[in-house]
Amino acid sequence: MKMTELKPGEKAVITAVNAQGEIAQRLVDMGLVKGTTFKVLRKAPLGDPIEIQMRGFLLALRLKEAECVGVERSGG
């Protein structure tokens, strides 16, 4: 599933980053790599951007970027 399909309060693990070029490098630079766990904190009223919490910091992603991140829901 894609990161954009998660609802606020849900936790997940990144399974893939399906982007190329500049966007892929940018996502990796921000720490969005396979195996990273995160929690969706909130989404803007129109869904863009999405705010997540991971590795002790908050990150806001545009929908275009979040669409590229494959995730799997986690229970804990």
C-alpha positions in Angstrom: 0.0 0.0 0.0 1.0 3.6 -0.3 1.8 6.0 2.5 -1.1 8.2 1.4 -3.6 5.4 2.2 -2.8 5.6 5.9 -5.0 7.5 8.3 -3.9 9.8 11.1 -2.8 7.7 14.1 -1.7 4.7 12.1 1.8 3.3 12.3 3.6 1.6 9.5 7.0 0.4 8.2 8.5 1.6 4.9 8.8 -1.3 2.5 9.9 0.5 -0.7 10.7 3.9 -2.2 9.3 3.8 -5.7 10.8 7.0 -7.1 13.7 7.9 -9.3 16.1 10.7 -9.7 15.9 13.8 -7.6 12.8 12.7 -5.7 14.3 9.4 -4.8 17.4 11.0 -3.5 15.4 13.6 -1.6 13.3 10.9 0.2 16.4 8.9 1.1 18.1 12.1 2.4 15.1 12.7 4.7 15.5 9.2 6.1 12.7 7.5 4.3 14.4 4.1 3.8 13.2 0.5 3.8 12.6 -0.7 7.4 11.9 2.7 8.9 8.9 2.8 11.2 6.7 5.9 11.4 3.4 7.2 12.6 1.0 9.4 10.6 0.1 12.4 12.8 -2.2 14.4 10.5 -3.2 15.3 7.0 -4.1 18.8 5.8 -7.8 19.3 5.0 -7.3 18.5 1.3 -4.8 15.7 2.1 -1.7 17.7 1.1 0.7 17.7 2.9 0.8 14.7 5.2 2.8 14.9 8.5 4.6 11.9 10.0 6.7 11.3 13.0 9.8 9.1 12.7 13.2 8.8 14.4 12.3 11.5 16.9 11.4 14.3 14.4 8.4 15.5 12.4 8.3 15.5 8.7 5.8 16.9 6.2 5.6 15.4 2.8 3.7 16.5 -0.3 1.3 14.0 -1.7 3.5 13.6 -4.8 6.3 12.4 -2.5 4.2 10.3 -0.2 2.7 8.4 -3.2 6.2 7.1 -3.9 6.6 5.4 -0.5 5.3 1.8 -0.1 4.4 0.9 3.4 3.0 -1.9 5.5 0.8 -1.2 8.6 2.3 -2.2 11.9 0.4 -3.0 15.1 2.9 -1.4 17.5 
